[in-house]
């Protein structure tokens, strides 16, 4: 028996109750002050639906991008040795330490039509700042560390014996990656995707500066919730937040199911 098991169990349950369940319960209680017709009128309004599309669509695209580049980054950091590797590895965690508002201001300065990067994109007709493209870029920056840090330790622990055996049997590098390596790291990739998606869906600080906050075009759900709170429309704000919470929870459950399924297939193999 684990020493102090009952004490730690009770402490965990009380902590979970106070930190998670009570605030969530308050959210739904406040939302319950609306009738069903009022609730659906709020969450199905054109402006709210447009914000949902921008928020979840941008977070999904950014997370998919991070799967590709996060996997490549983790692979380079694990499999190659080069000068400045520790510096690059440290920079991966920069979004964790950097205030998101600073990230938003920096990206806006770079991608604005008169910015260092934006001035070269503008003549090509590419509007990076104050557009959904800018939102995706900001969310990609915020979500990258989650994929890298999820995949990196799995790659480090991965034995090269199976890869060498596959190569000795005539498998190409592509076949080795997709048939030997990818099945091993797939649960970690899905974990990184889930964490990145969950983080970017609720991102606020970096997005409000680069998005332009145009209703029906580049307005995100967190900003819309803040706007309703500033207008003292607490019921409307909690109604939108509750929908966002339920959708995010369902997506997380689906992702966890896919992770568990991939892990079971890997164990069976």
C-alpha positions in Angstrom: 0.0 0.0 0.0 1.3 3.5 -0.8 2.0 5.5 2.3 -0.5 8.3 2.8 -2.7 7.0 -0.1 -6.0 8.1 1.4 -4.7 11.5 2.3 -3.2 12.2 -1.1 -6.4 10.8 -2.8 -8.6 13.1 -0.7 -6.3 16.1 -1.3 -6.4 15.4 -5.1 -10.1 15.2 -5.2 -10.6 18.4 -3.2 -8.0 20.2 -5.3 -9.7 19.0 -8.5 -13.1 20.1 -7.1 -11.9 23.6 -6.1 -9.8 24.3 -9.2 -11.7 22.7 -12.0 -15.2 21.5 -11.1 -16.4 24.5 -9.2 -15.5 27.1 -11.9 -16.9 24.8 -14.6 -20.1 24.3 -12.6 -20.4 28.1 -12.1 -20.1 28.5 -15.9 -23.0 26.1 -16.6 -25.1 27.5 -13.8 -24.8 31.0 -15.2 -25.6 29.7 -18.7 -28.7 28.0 -17.3 -30.2 31.4 -16.5 -30.9 31.6 -20.2 -33.9 29.8 -21.8 -33.2 27.3 -24.6 -34.4 29.8 -27.2 -32.2 32.5 -25.8 -29.2 30.2 -25.6 -29.5 29.1 -29.2 -30.2 32.6 -30.3 -26.8 33.6 -28.8 -24.6 30.7 -30.0 -26.2 30.5 -33.4 -25.9 34.1 -34.3 -24.0 34.8 -37.5 -21.2 36.6 -35.7 -20.6 33.8 -33.1 -20.7 31.1 -35.8 -18.1 33.1 -37.8 -15.9 33.4 -34.8 -16.2 29.6 -34.1 -15.1 28.9 -37.7 -12.1 31.3 -37.4 -11.1 30.0 -34.0 -11.4 26.2 -34.5 -10.4 26.3 -38.2 -7.2 28.3 -37.5 -6.3 26.1 -34.5 -6.8 23.0 -36.5 -4.6 24.2 -39.4 -1.9 25.4 -37.1 -1.9 22.1 -35.2 -1.6 20.1 -38.4 1.3 22.3 -39.6 3.0 21.8 -36.2 2.7 18.0 -36.6 4.8 18.2 -39.7 7.4 20.8 -38.6 7.3 19.7 -35.0 8.2 16.2 -36.0 11.0 17.4 -38.3 12.4 19.6 -35.6 12.3 16.8 -33.0 14.0 14.5 -35.5 16.8 17.0 -36.2 17.4 17.6 -32.5 17.5 13.9 -31.7 19.3 12.4 -34.7 21.8 15.1 -35.6 24.7 16.8 -33.9 25.6 20.4 -35.0 27.0 23.6 -33.6 24.4 25.6 -31.6 22.1 22.6 -31.0 21.5 23.5 -27.4 20.6 27.0 -28.4 18.1 25.8 -30.9 16.7 23.3 -28.4 16.3 26.2 -25.8 14.5 28.4 -28.4 11.9 25.7 -28.8 10.6 26.6 -25.3 10.5 30.3 -26.1 6.7 30.4 -26.5 6.3 29.0 -23.0 8.4 31.8 -21.4 7.5 34.7 -23.7 4.3 36.6 -22.8 1.8 35.9 -25.6 1.1 39.6 -26.0 4.8 40.2 -26.8 4.7 37.4 -29.4 1.6 39.0 -31.0 3.2 42.5 -31.1 6.5 41.0 -32.6 4.7 39.0 -35.2 2.6 42.0 -36.2 5.6 44.2 -36.5 7.3 41.6 -38.8 4.3 40.7 -40.9 2.6 44.1 -41.3 2.7 45.6 -44.8 5.6 47.9 -43.7 7.3 45.2 -41.6 10.6 43.4 -42.3 8.8 40.4 -43.8 5.5 41.9 -44.7 7.0 44.5 -47.1 8.1 41.6 -49.3 4.8 39.8 -49.1 2.6 42.8 -49.8 3.7 43.2 -53.5 2.9 39.5 -54.0 -0.7 40.1 -52.8 -0.1 38.1 -49.6 -1.7 39.7 -46.5 -0.1 38.1 -43.5 -1.0 40.5 -40.8 -4.7 41.4 -40.0 -5.9 38.3 -41.7 -6.6 34.6 -40.9 -3.2 33.8 -42.2 -1.7 35.9 -39.5 -3.8 34.0 -36.9 -2.6 30.7 -38.2 1.0 31.9 -38.0 0.6 33.1 -34.5 -1.0 29.9 -33.4 1.7 27.8 -35.1 4.3 29.7 -33.1 2.4 29.1 -29.9 1.7 25.4 -30.5 5.1 24.2 -31.9 6.7 23.3 -28.5 3.9 20.9 -27.5 4.5 18.7 -30.5 8.3 18.9 -30.3 8.4 18.1 -26.5 5.9 15.3 -26.9 7.8 13.5 -29.7 11.4 14.3 -28.7 11.7 11.9 -25.7 10.1 9.1 -27.6 12.6 9.4 -30.5 15.4 9.5 -28.0 14.2 6.2 -26.4 13.6 4.6 -29.8 16.1 1.8 -30.5 17.9 1.9 -33.8 18.2 -1.9 -34.0 14.8 -2.3 -35.8 15.7 0.4 -38.3 19.0 -1.2 -39.0 17.3 -4.6 -39.4 14.8 -3.2 -41.8 17.5 -1.5 -43.9 19.6 -4.7 -44.0 16.5 -6.5 -45.5 16.4 -3.9 -48.3 13.9 -1.4 -47.0 14.3 2.2 -48.2 14.5 5.1 -45.8 10.9 6.0 -46.6 9.7 2.5 -45.8 11.7 2.5 -42.6 10.2 5.7 -41.4 6.6 5.0 -42.3 6.5 1.3 -41.4 9.0 1.2 -38.5 9.4 4.6 -36.9 6.0 6.3 -37.4 4.0 3.5 -35.7 6.2 3.8 -32.6 5.9 7.6 -32.3 2.3 7.9 -33.5 0.8 8.1 -29.9 3.3 10.8 -29.0 2.4 12.7 -32.2 -1.3 12.5 -31.4 -0.5 13.7 -27.9 1.4 16.7 -29.2 -1.4 17.5 -31.6 -4.0 17.4 -28.9 -2.0 19.6 -26.6 -1.3 22.1 -29.3 -4.9 22.2 -30.4 -6.2 22.6 -26.9 -3.7 25.4 -26.3 -4.3 27.3 -29.5 -8.1 27.2 -29.3 -8.0 29.4 -26.2 -5.2 31.6 -27.3 -5.9 35.3 -26.9 -2.8 37.5 -26.3 -0.9 36.9 -29.5 -3.9 36.7 -31.8 -5.7 40.0 -30.9 -2.7 42.0 -32.2 -2.2 40.2 -35.5 -5.8 39.4 -36.4 -7.2 42.8 -36.8 -10.3 41.7 -34.8 -12.7 42.2 -37.7 -16.2 40.8 -36.9 -17.2 38.0 -39.3 -13.7 37.8 -40.7 -10.9 37.6 -38.1 -12.6 37.8 -34.8 -11.8 34.9 -32.4 -14.1 33.4 -29.8 -12.0 34.5 -26.7 -12.2 38.1 -27.9 -15.9 37.8 -28.5 -16.3 36.5 -24.9 -14.3 39.4 -23.5 -16.4 41.9 -25.6 -19.6 40.5 -24.1 -18.1 40.7 -20.6 -17.2 44.3 -21.2 -20.9 44.9 -22.2 -22.0 43.1 -19.0 -23.6 40.4 -21.0 -22.5 37.7 -18.6 -25.1 35.1 -19.7 -24.2 35.5 -23.4 -20.5 35.2 -22.6 -20.9 32.0 -20.5 -23.2 30.6 -23.2 -20.5 30.9 -25.8 -17.8 29.7 -23.4 -19.9 26.6 -22.5 -20.2 25.7 -26.2 -16.5 26.1 -26.7 -15.8 24.0 -23.6 -18.1 21.2 -24.8 -16.7 21.1 -28.3 -13.1 21.2 -27.0 -13.9 18.4 -24.5 -15.4 16.2 -27.3 -12.4 16.8 -29.5 -10.0 15.9 -26.7 -12.0 12.7 -25.9 -11.8 11.8 -29.6 -8.1 12.5 -29.7 -7.5 10.4 -26.5 -9.5 7.6 -28.1 -7.3 7.7 -31.2 -4.2 7.7 -29.0 -5.3 4.7 -27.0 -6.3 2.9 -30.2 -2.9 3.6 -31.7 -1.1 2.4 -28.5 -3.1 -0.8 -28.5 -2.3 -1.5 -32.1 1.4 -0.9 -31.4 1.2 -3.2 -28.3 -0.5 -5.9 -30.4 2.1 -5.7 -33.1 
